[in-house]
């Protein structure tokens, strides 16, 4: 049987603002990006379905017509995404030009001539034509063949930018670094998730500093939809075979994309075709195949005929027929065209089915990036679609299984993904230190009593989806780069934190944990490694801002799930009310208080409610068995905190203190002294 975790349910106003167009035919996100069209290096961070492709068209046309660039090259990760950049009659909606790509220059569709697609790029560079679309791979090979200089005075636009990495082994990342160093191109980078599953940096800090960023948050997009009001995120545990139990989470009345497990994962039966047959059999009686689309027709016990697209079938002719039917532009707005899509490795990044209400994934996926992309399949706005959900179905650790450690890892990753998505879906946080000079910020609502100069205040601007939060003792970022990170990149810092295995293991299962070991030492280490160019004070500012964003979201979630004292929390303000209530319930909203919150406390509470007691004990045992001892690096980090403590209090931390964090800092100092003595004694 499956056991359901109480979903994180984020509710939105659905005020229609993100779907309205201006006189040039631009939606809110596209207008924001277009305002930055003069920038040489532009990074657009915006959720799936927010209109990044069209935003690029507007920017590219301006660069070609008004900024003197010779050509635009659009680079996409795979051929199927190339269709997002097909011809678009933009003038029909008010823009001053149309987007046109000659058929021979859309290399995602064209064969590329006698000497292949790389040769076609060379011919394009020598031509007077303006726009080329190709894959990341084709672009990499073209740069290898023609050199960086061949692309001077051109716009290079990279879609799904999270495929790039600052790792020298990543060829696309290396080429882009060289293009930035030469400084003769314009670059527009677009992504719905500016982080990678392997936690590698996408760009080097010095390259990233060259980019101007346009951020459009999930909150802004979903709050501004016309129809979709609620998004649920849940993970479910099951025992036995998932195919036997699938109907506990798969509702045949919901439009669903079901991603079955990778054949190498422990959730897989190793026979993907039998799994699909099993799922179809569980849904009803097979009625045959639709000759026009290749969809499987299945009659439910209630007498309804489901249209199921099987993208798992290995037979190319069958799969291509189904794939083509799903992409049929004539059916884009037909809700009844298909009911369920079963996929393995397909129907993820760039796949557009506006009616999808449920993205159901069996087994943990390769990366958080992939999960964000899968969730993006369900977050399209469509008439009559008020609710969407993402479900991750995970096998409980089995006492008899050899792969119990792997099962534990999958569980931890699912929790990390859930924590990250809560952060991604929340409104944006702007933190400021509380001081005698503090005052209300225009446009922010400070709740029932208004702004109170005597305490720390929480303001909210619904239109922009932003919090303004005062925190006592908060370090403000000094440098331009630190301010940019605190405004734009906190989610990327939090991603690295929740992906850190030691951090999440200890946060969930170490009964002796002192929260500051995570919030100060572990987060401090991650920030220092990620932003080595920042000075110590700015690193501390980034650390504090990231911890505050994560912990305030977790405390708000805890209050929202508890339902508050007054029963049902008002529809689209549960998280906002939760942050306000937490701020009101504490004597002072200060950084020390926030550092004393275990960021994984609420995640453990959910886990304890849902996983069987035996499995939970087993997970805890696996993690406790490899309990880590203090390392020299951690001892040095604790000693640094101890030095700051001494500066504040005029004494070193005491190893006999009743305060567990003071005691921990003292242990770090004692460890270093012991190391020095041992070294001196040889």
ABEGO torsion letter per residue (X at the ends): XBBBBBBBBBBBAGAGAAABBBAAGBBAAAAAAAAAAABABBBBBBBBGAGAAAAAAAAAAAAAAAAGBABBBBBBABAAAAAAABBBBAAAAGBABBBBBBAAABAAABAGEAAEAAAAAAAAAABABABBBBBAAAAAAAAAAAEAAAABGBBBBBBGAAABBABAABAAAAAAAAAAAAGABBBBBBBABBBBAAGBBABBAAAAAABBBBBBBAAAAAAABAABABBBBBBBBBBEBAAAAAAAABBAABBBBBBBBBAABAABAGBAAAAAAAAAAAAEBBAEBBAAAGBBBBBBAAGBBBBBBBAABABAAAAAAAAAAAABAAAAABAAABABBBBBGBGBBGBBBAABABBBBBEBBABAAAAAAAAAAAABBBBGBABBBBBBBBBBBBAABAAAAAAAAAAAAAAAAAAAAAAAABBBBBBBBBBAABBBBBGBBAEAAEBBAABBBBBBBAAAGBBBBBBBGBBBBABAAAAAAAAAAAAAAAAAAAABAAAAAAAAABAABBAAAAAAAAAAAAAAAABAABBAAAAAAAAAAAAAAAAAAAAAAAAAAAGEAAEBBBAAAAAAAAAAAAAAABABBBAAAAAABBAAAAAAAAAAAABBAAAAAAAAAAAAAABBBBBAAAAAAAAAAAAAAAAAAGBBBBAABABAAAAAAAAAAAAAAAAAAAAAAX
